[in-house]
Amino acid sequence: MRKMLIHGARAALRSLMQTQTLLGHWLRGLLARAHKNTVVVALAAKLARIVWAVLRSGQTFELRTASAAG
């Protein structure tokens, strides 16, 4: 499971970084401070937490834009 999450995070990293979402903003900031492989593992961990929360709550996940949050 861990390997699959990391492969998925590596595949999604470029497109997520280019979005104007909270996740994209977080990724750009993290990439400015850390190595790309560290960012990939951090994204995989975040995706795992999102999956767990969605499965536990039964609600759908909505990716919010950065302007909608604050």
MMTF fields as JSON, N, C-alpha, C and O atoms, coordinates in Angstrom:
{
  "mmtfVersion": "1.0.0",
  "mmtfProducer": "UNKNOWN",
  "numBonds": 279,
  "numAtoms": 280,
  "numGroups": 70,
  "numChains": 1,
  "numModels": 1,
  "chainsPerModel": [1],
  "groupsPerChain": [70],
  "chainIdList": ["A"],
  "bondAtomList": [4, 2, 8, 6, 12, 10, 16, 14, 20, 18, 24, 22, 28, 26, 32, 30, 36, 34, 40, 38, 44, 42, 48, 46, 52, 50, 56, 54, 60, 58, 64, 62, 68, 66, 72, 70, 76, 74, 80, 78, 84, 82, 88, 86, 92, 90, 96, 94, 100, 98, 104, 102, 108, 106, 112, 110, 116, 114, 120, 118, 124, 122, 128, 126, 132, 130, 136, 134, 140, 138, 144, 142, 148, 146, 152, 150, 156, 154, 160, 158, 164, 162, 168, 166, 172, 170, 176, 174, 180, 178, 184, 182, 188, 186, 192, 190, 196, 194, 200, 198, 204, 202, 208, 206, 212, 210, 216, 214, 220, 218, 224, 222, 228, 226, 232, 230, 236, 234, 240, 238, 244, 242, 248, 246, 252, 250, 256, 254, 260, 258, 264, 262, 268, 266, 272, 270, 276, 274],
  "bondOrderList": [1, 1, 1, 1, 1, 1, 1, 1, 1, 1, 1, 1, 1, 1, 1, 1, 1, 1, 1, 1, 1, 1, 1, 1, 1, 1, 1, 1, 1, 1, 1, 1, 1, 1, 1, 1, 1, 1, 1, 1, 1, 1, 1, 1, 1, 1, 1, 1, 1, 1, 1, 1, 1, 1, 1, 1, 1, 1, 1, 1, 1, 1, 1, 1, 1, 1, 1, 1, 1],
  "groupList": [{"groupName": "MET", "atomNameList": ["N", "CA", "C", "O"], "elementList": ["N", "C", "C", "O"], "formalChargeList": [0, 0, 0, 0], "bondAtomList": [1, 0, 2, 1, 3, 2], "bondOrderList": [1, 1, 2], "singleLetterCode": "M", "chemCompType": "L-PEPTIDE LINKING"}, {"groupName": "ARG", "atomNameList": ["N", "CA", "C", "O"], "elementList": ["N", "C", "C", "O"], "formalChargeList": [0, 0, 0, 0], "bondAtomList": [1, 0, 2, 1, 3, 2], "bondOrderList": [1, 1, 2], "singleLetterCode": "R", "chemCompType": "L-PEPTIDE LINKING"}, {"groupName": "LYS", "atomNameList": ["N", "CA", "C", "O"], "elementList": ["N", "C", "C", "O"], "formalChargeList": [0, 0, 0, 0], "bondAtomList": [1, 0, 2, 1, 3, 2], "bondOrderList": [1, 1, 2], "singleLetterCode": "K", "chemCompType": "L-PEPTIDE LINKING"}, {"groupName": "LEU", "atomNameList": ["N", "CA", "C", "O"], "elementList": ["N", "C", "C", "O"], "formalChargeList": [0, 0, 0, 0], "bondAtomList": [1, 0, 2, 1, 3, 2], "bondOrderList": [1, 1, 2], "singleLetterCode": "L", "chemCompType": "L-PEPTIDE LINKING"}, {"groupName": "ILE", "atomNameList": ["N", "CA", "C", "O"], "elementList": ["N", "C", "C", "O"], "formalChargeList": [0, 0, 0, 0], "bondAtomList": [1, 0, 2, 1, 3, 2], "bondOrderList": [1, 1, 2], "singleLetterCode": "I", "chemCompType": "L-PEPTIDE LINKING"}, {"groupName": "HIS", "atomNameList": ["N", "CA", "C", "O"], "elementList": ["N", "C", "C", "O"], "formalChargeList": [0, 0, 0, 0], "bondAtomList": [1, 0, 2, 1, 3, 2], "bondOrderList": [1, 1, 2], "singleLetterCode": "H", "chemCompType": "L-PEPTIDE LINKING"}, {"groupName": "GLY", "atomNameList": ["N", "CA", "C", "O"], "elementList": ["N", "C", "C", "O"], "formalChargeList": [0, 0, 0, 0], "bondAtomList": [1, 0, 2, 1, 3, 2], "bondOrderList": [1, 1, 2], "singleLetterCode": "G", "chemCompType": "PEPTIDE LINKING"}, {"groupName": "ALA", "atomNameList": ["N", "CA", "C", "O"], "elementList": ["N", "C", "C", "O"], "formalChargeList": [0, 0, 0, 0], "bondAtomList": [1, 0, 2, 1, 3, 2], "bondOrderList": [1, 1, 2], "singleLetterCode": "A", "chemCompType": "L-PEPTIDE LINKING"}, {"groupName": "SER", "atomNameList": ["N", "CA", "C", "O"], "elementList": ["N", "C", "C", "O"], "formalChargeList": [0, 0, 0, 0], "bondAtomList": [1, 0, 2, 1, 3, 2], "bondOrderList": [1, 1, 2], "singleLetterCode": "S", "chemCompType": "L-PEPTIDE LINKING"}, {"groupName": "GLN", "atomNameList": ["N", "CA", "C", "O"], "elementList": ["N", "C", "C", "O"], "formalChargeList": [0, 0, 0, 0], "bondAtomList": [1, 0, 2, 1, 3, 2], "bondOrderList": [1, 1, 2], "singleLetterCode": "Q", "chemCompType": "L-PEPTIDE LINKING"}, {"groupName": "THR", "atomNameList": ["N", "CA", "C", "O"], "elementList": ["N", "C", "C", "O"], "formalChargeList": [0, 0, 0, 0], "bondAtomList": [1, 0, 2, 1, 3, 2], "bondOrderList": [1, 1, 2], "singleLetterCode": "T", "chemCompType": "L-PEPTIDE LINKING"}, {"groupName": "TRP", "atomNameList": ["N", "CA", "C", "O"], "elementList": ["N", "C", "C", "O"], "formalChargeList": [0, 0, 0, 0], "bondAtomList": [1, 0, 2, 1, 3, 2], "bondOrderList": [1, 1, 2], "singleLetterCode": "W", "chemCompType": "L-PEPTIDE LINKING"}, {"groupName": "ASN", "atomNameList": ["N", "CA", "C", "O"], "elementList": ["N", "C", "C", "O"], "formalChargeList": [0, 0, 0, 0], "bondAtomList": [1, 0, 2, 1, 3, 2], "bondOrderList": [1, 1, 2], "singleLetterCode": "N", "chemCompType": "L-PEPTIDE LINKING"}, {"groupName": "VAL", "atomNameList": ["N", "CA", "C", "O"], "elementList": ["N", "C", "C", "O"], "formalChargeList": [0, 0, 0, 0], "bondAtomList": [1, 0, 2, 1, 3, 2], "bondOrderList": [1, 1, 2], "singleLetterCode": "V", "chemCompType": "L-PEPTIDE LINKING"}, {"groupName": "PHE", "atomNameList": ["N", "CA", "C", "O"], "elementList": ["N", "C", "C", "O"], "formalChargeList": [0, 0, 0, 0], "bondAtomList": [1, 0, 2, 1, 3, 2], "bondOrderList": [1, 1, 2], "singleLetterCode": "F", "chemCompType": "L-PEPTIDE LINKING"}, {"groupName": "GLU", "atomNameList": ["N", "CA", "C", "O"], "elementList": ["N", "C", "C", "O"], "formalChargeList": [0, 0, 0, 0], "bondAtomList": [1, 0, 2, 1, 3, 2], "bondOrderList": [1, 1, 2], "singleLetterCode": "E", "chemCompType": "L-PEPTIDE LINKING"}],
  "groupTypeList": [0, 1, 2, 0, 3, 4, 5, 6, 7, 1, 7, 7, 3, 1, 8, 3, 0, 9, 10, 9, 10, 3, 3, 6, 5, 11, 3, 1, 6, 3, 3, 7, 1, 7, 5, 2, 12, 10, 13, 13, 13, 7, 3, 7, 7, 2, 3, 7, 1, 4, 13, 11, 7, 13, 3, 1, 8, 6, 9, 10, 14, 15, 3, 1, 10, 7, 8, 7, 7, 6],
  "groupIdList": [1, 2, 3, 4, 5, 6, 7, 8, 9, 10, 11, 12, 13, 14, 15, 16, 17, 18, 19, 20, 21, 22, 23, 24, 25, 26, 27, 28, 29, 30, 31, 32, 33, 34, 35, 36, 37, 38, 39, 40, 41, 42, 43, 44, 45, 46, 47, 48, 49, 50, 51, 52, 53, 54, 55, 56, 57, 58, 59, 60, 61, 62, 63, 64, 65, 66, 67, 68, 69, 70],
  "secStructList": [7, 2, 2, 2, 2, 2, 2, 2, 2, 2, 2, 2, 2, 2, 2, 2, 2, 6, 1, 1, 5, 2, 2, 2, 2, 2, 2, 2, 2, 2, 2, 2, 2, 1, 7, 2, 2, 2, 2, 2, 2, 2, 2, 2, 2, 2, 2, 2, 2, 2, 2, 2, 2, 2, 2, 2, 2, 7, 7, 7, 7, 7, 7, 7, 5, 2, 2, 2, 2, 7],
  "xCoordList": [0.83, 0.0, 0.872, 0.608, 1.93, 2.821, 3.457, 3.533, 3.909, 4.553, 3.571, 3.942, 2.341, 1.33, 1.015, 0.843, 0.939, 0.683, 1.84, 1.619, 3.066, 4.221, 4.266, 4.558, 3.978, 3.944, 2.846, 3.049, 1.693, 0.609, 0.96, 0.642, 1.616, 2.028, 3.054, 2.991, 3.997, 5.01, 4.353, 4.755, 3.346, 2.657, 1.815, 1.688, 1.248, 0.338, 1.043, 0.44, 2.294, 2.984, 2.995, 2.624, 3.404, 3.529, 2.196, 2.121, 1.148, -0.141, -0.737, -1.368, -0.551, -1.08, -0.353, -0.965, 0.958, 1.725, 1.242, 1.346, 0.726, 0.31, -1.096, -1.531, -1.807, -3.166, -3.149, -2.194, -4.189, -4.346, -5.22, -6.202, -4.842, -5.568, -4.69, -3.506, -5.28, -4.508, -3.41, -2.301, -3.714, -2.724, -1.583, -0.418, -1.909, -0.878, 0.014, 1.231, -0.585, 0.172, 1.104, 2.262, 0.601, 1.4, 2.58, 3.699, 2.33, 3.39, 4.476, 5.664, 4.078, 5.071, 5.954, 7.167, 5.359, 6.129, 7.066, 8.206, 6.588, 7.411, 8.565, 9.677, 8.313, 9.381, 10.457, 11.61, 10.107, 11.104, 12.052, 13.167, 11.603, 12.395, 12.999, 13.973, 12.444, 12.856, 13.138, 12.732, 13.829, 14.15, 12.865, 11.912, 12.851, 11.659, 11.18, 9.976, 12.101, 11.693, 11.036, 10.113, 11.498, 10.879, 9.467, 8.556, 9.28, 7.963, 7.018, 5.844, 7.518, 6.69, 6.182, 5.003, 7.056, 6.651, 5.676, 4.729, 5.892, 4.966, 3.593, 2.567, 3.573, 2.3, 1.609, 0.39, 2.36, 1.773, 1.14, 0.057, 1.806, 1.259, -0.012, -0.978, -0.008, -1.201, -2.359, -3.501, -2.064, -3.1, -3.665, -4.868, -2.808, -3.273, -4.221, -5.235, -3.887, -4.766, -6.093, -7.142, -6.048, -7.288, -8.156, -9.362, -7.541, -8.287, -8.919, -10.087, -8.161, -8.69, -9.877, -10.893, -9.757, -10.841, -12.09, -13.208, -11.906, -13.049, -13.74, -14.967, -12.947, -13.533, -14.242, -15.301, -13.667, -14.237, -15.522, -16.486, -15.53, -16.689, -17.791, -18.962, -17.414, -18.406, -18.752, -19.621, -18.072, -18.321, -17.385, -16.373, -17.736, -16.871, -15.803, -16.0, -14.677, -13.574, -13.697, -13.907, -13.569, -13.601, -12.306, -11.958, -11.599, -10.35, -10.705, -11.233, -10.412, -10.77, -9.682, -8.5, -10.081, -9.111, -8.529, -9.137, -7.366, -6.697, -7.51, -7.495, -8.22, -9.009, -10.252, -10.756, -10.76, -11.968, -11.674, -12.589, -10.41, -10.086, -9.904, -10.08, -9.558, -9.258, -9.56, -9.327],
  "yCoordList": [-1.191, 0.0, 1.25, 2.207, 1.228, 2.392, 2.689, 3.844, 1.649, 1.82, 2.403, 3.254, 1.949, 2.454, 3.923, 4.703, 4.304, 5.703, 6.593, 7.703, 6.11, 6.9, 7.032, 8.11, 5.945, 6.039, 7.001, 7.783, 6.94, 7.854, 9.298, 10.193, 9.528, 10.884, 11.417, 12.581, 10.568, 10.984, 11.358, 12.322, 10.587, 10.851, 12.126, 12.841, 12.41, 13.545, 14.836, 15.907, 14.76, 15.92, 17.11, 18.213, 16.917, 18.035, 18.726, 19.954, 17.951, 18.586, 19.244, 20.295, 18.648, 19.262, 20.553, 21.494, 20.605, 21.819, 23.008, 24.151, 22.755, 23.828, 24.339, 25.324, 23.686, 24.115, 25.244, 25.387, 26.023, 27.113, 26.631, 27.277, 25.489, 24.918, 24.986, 25.312, 24.678, 24.628, 23.569, 23.777, 22.452, 21.391, 21.834, 21.548, 22.519, 23.034, 24.056, 24.05, 24.926, 25.93, 25.263, 25.657, 24.261, 23.523, 22.825, 22.844, 22.216, 21.519, 22.475, 22.165, 23.626, 24.595, 25.088, 25.223, 25.353, 25.782, 24.701, 24.981, 23.471, 22.361, 22.096, 21.799, 22.2, 21.982, 23.051, 22.797, 24.226, 25.279, 24.974, 25.493, 24.131, 23.833, 22.439, 22.209, 21.495, 20.1, 19.472, 19.999, 18.353, 17.6, 17.005, 16.723, 16.82, 16.343, 14.992, 14.782, 14.082, 12.772, 12.887, 12.134, 13.808, 14.05, 14.581, 14.199, 15.454, 16.019, 14.932, 14.92, 14.026, 12.924, 12.065, 11.712, 11.733, 10.913, 11.68, 11.093, 12.97, 13.791, 13.847, 13.778, 13.971, 13.981, 12.628, 12.572, 11.549, 10.211, 10.06, 9.49, 10.565, 10.497, 11.329, 10.913, 12.511, 13.364, 12.69, 12.742, 12.06, 11.349, 10.184, 9.923, 9.493, 8.393, 8.912, 8.281, 10.061, 10.644, 11.087, 10.946, 11.627, 12.035, 10.815, 10.839, 9.743, 8.511, 7.973, 7.587, 7.941, 7.446, 8.295, 7.753, 9.597, 10.484, 10.306, 10.31, 10.153, 9.965, 8.632, 8.568, 7.569, 6.265, 6.268, 5.66, 6.938, 6.955, 7.784, 7.392, 8.92, 9.809, 9.466, 9.759, 8.847, 8.54, 9.733, 9.635, 10.864, 12.055, 12.077, 11.377, 12.888, 13.026, 14.071, 14.966, 13.945, 14.882, 15.977, 15.693, 17.222, 18.358, 19.139, 19.582, 19.304, 20.059, 21.544, 22.015, 22.273, 23.689, 24.555, 24.216, 25.659, 26.611, 27.408, 27.505, 27.969, 28.726, 29.941, 30.324, 30.561, 31.75, 31.407, 32.258, 30.185, 29.793, 29.544, 29.556, 29.318, 28.978, 30.195, 30.118, 31.301, 32.329, 33.695, 34.634],
  "zCoordList": [0.0, 0.0, 0.0, -0.729, 0.841, 0.925, -0.43, -0.848, -1.105, -2.403, -3.424, -4.232, -3.383, -4.316, -4.043, -4.98, -2.776, -2.437, -2.89, -3.374, -2.734, -3.151, -4.672, -5.189, -5.392, -6.855, -7.317, -8.246, -6.669, -7.008, -6.712, -7.495, -5.583, -5.219, -6.214, -6.61, -6.619, -7.596, -8.935, -9.587, -9.328, -10.597, -10.525, -11.52, -9.367, -9.227, -8.829, -8.899, -8.417, -7.859, -8.807, -8.407, -10.033, -10.976, -11.223, -11.199, -11.461, -11.757, -10.516, -10.624, -9.344, -8.127, -7.781, -7.276, -8.049, -7.751, -8.576, -8.131, -9.749, -10.643, -10.349, -10.946, -9.441, -9.128, -8.1, -7.336, -8.091, -7.124, -5.963, -5.596, -5.398, -4.274, -3.03, -3.109, -1.896, -0.656, -0.75, -0.258, -1.373, -1.528, -2.447, -2.171, -3.519, -4.42, -3.737, -3.924, -2.953, -2.211, -1.198, -1.064, -0.493, 0.475, -0.214, 0.3, -1.369, -2.093, -2.583, -2.487, -3.104, -3.578, -2.43, -2.594, -1.29, -0.136, 0.367, 0.737, 0.382, 0.841, -0.117, 0.32, -1.413, -2.398, -2.304, -2.653, -1.847, -1.682, -0.515, -0.463, 0.417, 1.606, 1.631, 2.348, 0.861, 0.999, -0.362, -1.397, -0.346, -1.559, -2.146, -1.419, -3.449, -4.144, -3.602, -3.452, -3.308, -2.792, -1.42, -1.108, -0.614, 0.692, 0.505, 1.24, -0.467, -0.764, -1.254, -0.886, -2.076, -2.578, -1.416, -1.376, -0.483, 0.666, 1.554, 2.078, 1.727, 2.516, 1.847, 2.524, 0.517, -0.211, -0.092, 0.072, -0.172, -0.017, 1.363, 1.493, 2.381, 3.741, 3.858, 4.498, 3.233, 3.263, 2.526, 2.981, 1.391, 0.64, 1.455, 1.415, 2.188, 3.036, 4.124, 4.42, 4.713, 5.731, 5.13, 5.759, 3.904, 3.228, 2.952, 3.197, 2.439, 2.154, 3.425, 3.417, 4.523, 5.797, 6.256, 6.692, 6.164, 6.613, 5.751, 6.267, 4.463, 3.564, 3.863, 3.94, 4.032, 4.334, 5.688, 5.84, 6.648, 7.991, 8.055, 8.713, 7.375, 7.462, 6.465, 6.703, 5.352, 4.324, 3.442, 2.575, 3.662, 2.851, 1.648, 1.62, 0.661, -0.502, -0.21, 0.612, -0.892, -0.727, -1.772, -2.951, -1.345, -2.266, -2.119, -1.024, -3.219, -3.222, -3.296, -4.303, -2.222, -2.159, -2.763, -2.705, -3.334, -3.842, -2.686, -1.62, -2.9, -1.837, -1.433, -0.263, -2.369, -2.043, -1.237, -0.504, -1.351, -0.621, 0.851, 1.675, 1.189, 2.572, 3.45, 4.666, 2.856, 3.797, 3.387, 4.148]
}
